[in-house]
């Protein structure tokens, strides 16, 4: 059995090792992405169009080890109060029958939208008594919220989600069977073989597991420098985890 002095020395060795590894871990993670919102003047400061004025911490904009809400994944950013997002819809969608029938945005997608829907200031975090001050940017309004300003600013999603993929939907054998038996035929869903994919994952939603923003996007990095926060080397690589290749004459396309 280790004595207390040995335990302390052991912990010091581990702690020192972690400190030495931090710069290398940062290189492999978000440090060189647009999600590094720390001040440009810092040692590992952000290099893109949205940065803090003086804050040098990187993880603080999303995470905190204490009093997180929700506790998983140690969330720190103030959540959006929006409940009436405009959902994706098409006449071939099988997840829900109408825009009014779309499930509410929940889970990790709600966390992503706390910044990206443009209704909450980027610096609004729970671990600080005072909002983190952001530098002046063409991508932020006077209150520090993301705004739409392409092509320079690409982070704003807004509250109209109709132009993307449906999120917060359960993906299971019931949905796959419903879609795969549709007449005329639709692009088939691949289930459950996709569950073991090393990159694209299903996340908790509506009491089950399904598609969330983080299913396709990795907020901490990217496999391809040209495809920001994408979980595969190509767009098709992500899509074909859940969808079979589009057959000739598919009515969706």
Secondary structure, DSSP 8 states (H G I E B T S, - for coil): ---HHHHHHHHHHHHHHHHHHHHHHHHHTGGGSTT--S-TTSTT---SS--BSS---SGGGTB-SSS-SSTTTTB-B--------B----TT--S-SSGGG-----HHHHHHHHHHTSSS-TT-BTT-SS---B---TTB-TTS-B--BTTTB-----SB-TTS---SEE-SHHHHHHHHT-SS----B--SGGGG-SS---EEETTEEEE-HHHHB-TT--SBTTBTTBSSSSHHHHHHHHB----TT-TT-
